[in-house]
């Protein structure tokens, strides 16, 4: 697919010429009006109307801010005690969506977000009947920047990628690709515009979250000076707060002893704020006390120390050493999120300085729920090193991941709400009038491409026709910016055997390929507490058949070259 392909442009050249001719007609009429009406007021009124007639709308800039392993209620505007004033301000002046979903894991979400298809359809995750997943996309499976380029957009990427190929090979004009997610202070693998950069030395002052924002701001400034007449798409993918829990010392100090109350009390406090905010319905889900990490990682206990906790027991049963260790980990998690919020504030400040904030459509979301994984990779873990430093390697674990995903059950990799529900903040002052409102319209990251194509003035049908591309699985959410919409289309999930399907307010979910379906009415029970499968067997069978039908369709698309 070549940039500037005329088949992707919303209006043909002939249409543009015709529209120009039509615009000439009112000016001819103006002379008649001026001669006909002697009242100056009439002339001024009519002239103002003509100036507004057919005035071309300025295309919005687009900014996607993506967090990594952030829980549903980690932001303070979603009920959390973590201080996120910059994101809160976007929410206060925009929208918060309460029922938006990701794919439950890093790479499937990113593929779906930028392609408009389920990750399995573009061979970036496995599903039943598929021979390959996490592989190379088909030639037709182009990403959003290549769809926006013919509409006049320049595209920039900064941060994590986790899709096949390089950003610069997929339509981005500039790109900082941070490929090392094991080291926040000294990454060994990163490149700019496809050219490898030297490894970062320890104690150089580098910190990944700051570096991602620095590059994004640099690309924006370059855009103002060299391409100021064009709209931009910026995709800023932070690695925070993904493990390892590594944070700057001053950020750790800011958090202080906030988590001494323990995970049971912090979770209850979050739930009370969530209820006050009106984000979800139902009750707080019970803690899955016996649910551990999704993967075994031998040696973690021996490396980190026996104060580590692999389940989510009541806080009161932990030893003093265990409690202190857990307080430290959640402190690091919060410090990383708060640093990300401050860096987002710097990006917003740059948009404001350049006079571009009002017409920039901004999204903030997470790639999956908080992670219960416990492992040690990268440079290993030195128990004697200060927690959060470059020599430490800690992970959040089940106890605090359950808090981060309040009020939902389970975590990253699972298809219960705790694994797949994301906060979504949308800010666009010039695009919609709503301020500080909630939207309960269900949606999925597959909806971003159709939404942005519509808003950018592109033709979804033209993009689908190019190179034999199948119809997008996603649907535009643009109308929901103005009011909630009823949605009955099914949403489908599969990751490592965990399965789910939502249709309307009903959801079936299975924690494993051989586990029976559970059934929940999300309108009344968003936290998946009351399993209705035994009393609504016919509905379970109906939705199960629909899940398998969609799985077959998705596998068929995956096998389409």
C-alpha positions, 0 to 999 in steps of 0.5 A: 500500500503506497502513501497517498493512494487516491483510493483511500481518500474520502472525496475524489478530485472531481468531488472537490472541484464540484464542491468548489463550483458550488461554493462560488454560487453564494458569492454571486448571490451576495451581489444580488442581496447587497443591491436588493437589501438596503439594510446593512444589518441584513447584509452583515447577517447574510454575509456571516451565514455565507462564510459559515456555509461549506467551511471545511472542518479542520482535521483533528490531531490524534493522540493515543496514550497507552499504559502497560499493565495498569488496573481498571481502578488505578487512576484516581478518576476511576476510584484509585488512591494513586494521584493522577491529576493530569489524566484526571483533568482530561477526564474532567474536561472530557469523557470516561468510558466504563465498559471498554475492553482490551484483549487481555495481554500486551501484544494482542491488544496492540495488534487489535488497536492499530489494525481494527481486527482481533489479534487472531485475525491478523495472526498475532494470537492463537485461536482454535483452528489456527496454526500460528499466532504471534507471527507475521501479519498478512499483507492486507493487515496494514496498520492505522498510520498507513490508513491515515497518510492518504488523509494528510496525516503524519504519524509518530510513535514513541515507546513499546511496540510489540507488533511484528516489524518496526514502526517505521516500516508500518507507516510511522514517519518518526519512531522511538522503539523501546524494545527492552522492557526489562530495564527502566534505567538502562535499556539495551535494546532500543532504536530510532527510525529503525536504526539501533541506538547504543545501550544506555549506561547505568547512572546516566539519568535515563528513565524509560517513562521520561524518555518516551515522553521526551521523544514524543515531545521532540517529534511534536516540536519537529512537526510544528516547525516542518509540517505545521499545516498537517494533522498528526497521529501520535501513538505514545506507548508507555512501559509503565507500570509493567514489571520490573517495578523500578521507579525513581527515588523521588517518586517513591518518596512522594508516595510515602507510606500510603499502603500501610493499611493493606490490600483488603482495606485499600480495595474496600476504599476503592470500591466505595469511591467507584460506587460514588463515581457511578462507574459500575453496577453490582457488588464488589467481587470476592477475592479469589484467595487461592488464585496465584500467578498464571505461570510458574516461574521457578526460583522466584521465591529463592531469589526474591525471598520468602517474604514474597506471597504467591496468593491473596490471603487476608492481610491480617494473616501476613507476617510483619516481613511479608506486609512490609514487602507488599507495602514496598511493591505497591508503593513502587507501582503507584510511583511508576503510575504517578511518574507516567501521569506527570510525563503525560502532563508534559505532553499536554503542556506542549500541545497547549503551548502550540495552540493544538490542545483544543483540536487534538483528540486524546485517548488514554487506556491500558493494554490489559488488567494489572498483572499477578505474575511473579518472576525475575528476568533481565539483570536479576534481583539483588535482595540487598539493592534498594527496592525499585532501583536498577538492581532490583526486579520485583513484580506486583503479584496477585494481592495487589493486582486484585486491588488494581483491578477493583472491583473485578475478578482475575488479572492480565491473561484471563478473560474475566473483567479484571483481565480485559476491562480498561479505563478509557479517558477521551478528551477533545474540546472542539469535537464534543460538548460533554465535560466530565460525563460517563459513557457506558457504551460497550466497546473494544480496542478493535473499534479504534481504527473505524472510529479514527477513520471516520473522525479523520474524514476517511472512507472505511469502505475504501480501506476495506476494499484495498488489497482484498481486506476483510471487513473490519471487525470493529465499529466506530464509537464516534457517536458515543462521544455525544451520547450513550449507544445501545450495542448488541453486536458480540465481542469475542475473546480468546487468550491461552485457552481463556475464552469469553463472549459478550452480547448485549449485557450477557457474558459467558466466560471460561477460565481455560479451554476445558472449563465450563462456561460461566454466565453473568448479566453485566447490567446487574453484575459487572463484577461477575459474582453471581454465575447464572449458568445453571439456571439459564442453560439454554442461553449458555448454549446459545452464546457458546455456539456463537463463540464457536461460530465467531472462532471459526470466522476468525480462523478463516480470516487468519488463513486469508493471505 
